[in-house]
Amino acid sequence: MKLTKTASGKRTIKISQSEWKEIGKTAGWIRKAFRDQMELGPTPVDEECAQVGDENYRQKAIEECRKYIGLIRKKLGVEPEGARLKILSNPHDFGNYYEVACVYNDQFLQSVSYAYACESDGPRTWDDTTPVTVKPLDLEDDEWEEDTIDTPPQKAPVSNLPPSLPGWD
């Protein structure tokens, strides 16, 4: 962070993007930004679940979701920074239904990896407790090929403005 003086005598603060992010982490607001979520369902995929309209549905569904969250943590470990397992309530014609979701922050690669692992490597049954190591996402996918149209790459416009929060463009 630098305090500079302009030609007109005004003082300005220049701050790098990494400093801006660090301030956000310290203040707590960066954890709330850039939240995406992956819905995982109310129970492991190969198991039955309580149905909307059943007697005591809400109580049974929330109990199943809590049990499912515990099972995911047992299999994949506790959520890393930027990720959180939670119970979602979604409206339905016959009342609200409940399911587990992994909320993640795309600014933390390990949280994105965890969310995708919940979907692909999460428990399939209530007895599926074999631990799985969450692998980092492979950002250099060999199957992906760049479009080879002969157009020059576009440079991002240069701005003298301080960096804004990503996603607030």
N, C-alpha and C positions, 0 to 999 in steps of 0.2 A: 504494500500500500504506500503510495507516495502522495504528498501534498505538493502541488505545483502552483505556480503563479502564472496567469495568462498575461498577454501584452497589455490588456486593459487594467491589470492590477487585481483581477478577481482570483481568488484561491479556489482550486479544484482538487478533488481527491481522485487519483487514478488507482484502480484496484484490478487485480488479475481475476480471471474466471475461477482459478483454484482457490484464491482467497475468498471470493464471493461464496463459493460452495462451502468452504469451511465455516464462514460466518453463519450460513444457513443451517449447517449441521448443528453448530453450537446453540443457535437460537431455537432449533427444533422445527422450523418451518420447511426445511428441505425434505424431511421425512414424510411430510404430508403431500408434497408435490409429486407429480409424475406417477400416480398410483394407477396401476392396471390390475385387473383381477382375472383369475382363471377359476371358473366354477368346476368343482370336482364331483358334485352329486352329494346326496345325503348319507350314502354308505359306500363301502367298496363295490366296484362295478359288478362283481359276480354274486352279490347278496341282495336279498329282498329288503325293501324298506317300508316304513309306515306310509300309508296313503292318505292324502287329503280327504277329509270326510270321515275317516275312521274315528271311533270313540277315543278320546284323549289323544288325538293326533298330535297336537302341539307338544305336549309333554314327551310323547314317544319319539317324535322327530328330533327334538332338541337333544334328548338323551342319546339317540343314535349318532347325531352329528358330533357331539362331544366325544363319544367313544371313537368315532372315525378320526377325529383330530388327534387323539391320543395314539391311535394306531399309526397314523402317518408319521408322527414325531418319533415313535418307536422304530419305525422302518427307515426313515430318511434323516432323522436327527431333528434337533430344534431349529426353528427358522433362523436364517442368518439375518444380518442387518439389512433392513429394507424390505423384508418379507414378513407376513403374518398370516396365520390360519385363522379364519373366523367363520361364524355361522351367519349366513344371509337369510333374510326373510323376503320372499318374493310374492307379489299378489297373484292370485289365481281366481278363476270364476267361482270356485267353491271355498275360498278362503286363502290365507297365506300358506305357502309351502316353504320348507326350510332345507338348506343345503350348505355344504362346506365350500369355502372359496379360499384360494391363496391370493392374498393381495400383495403385490410386489412393486418395487420402485425401480424403474428401468435405468436409473442412474447407478444402481448397485448390481453389477453383473452376477454376483453370487445369488442375489434374490431372484433374478430372472431364471437362473439355472435351477434353483430350488423349485420355483413354480412349475417349470416344465417337467422336472423330475416327479413332482406330485402327480402330474397327469400321466406320465409314461411309466414310471417305476413305482408308483404308489401301490398300496395293498389292494389285491384283487378280491380277497376274502377276509373274513374276520380272523382266520388263523394264519394269515400271511404276515409273519413278523420277521422274516429274514432281513437283516440290515442291508441296505444298499448305500454305497457311497455316491453322493451327488457329484457328478462330473461337471466341470465348467463347460459352457456352451462352446462349440467349435465355430468361431466366427469366420474361419476360412474354409467354407464348405467346398469340397472338390467338385461337387456336381453343379455348382453355380457358375455360369459363364456370363461374362460381361457382354452387353449388347455392343456389337461392333459397327454400328452405323457411323459413317465418316463425318461426324460433327465434332468441332473442337469442344473440349470440356469448358463448362461455364465456371468462372471464378465467382465466389461469393462477393457481394458488394462490401467494400471496406467502410466501416462506420466508426466515427469518433465517439459514439455514445458508449457509456459503460455497459458491460454485458447484462442482458436481461435474464430473467429466469428462463431456462430452456422450456419450450412449450408454451410460452406466453407471447409468442410472436403475433 
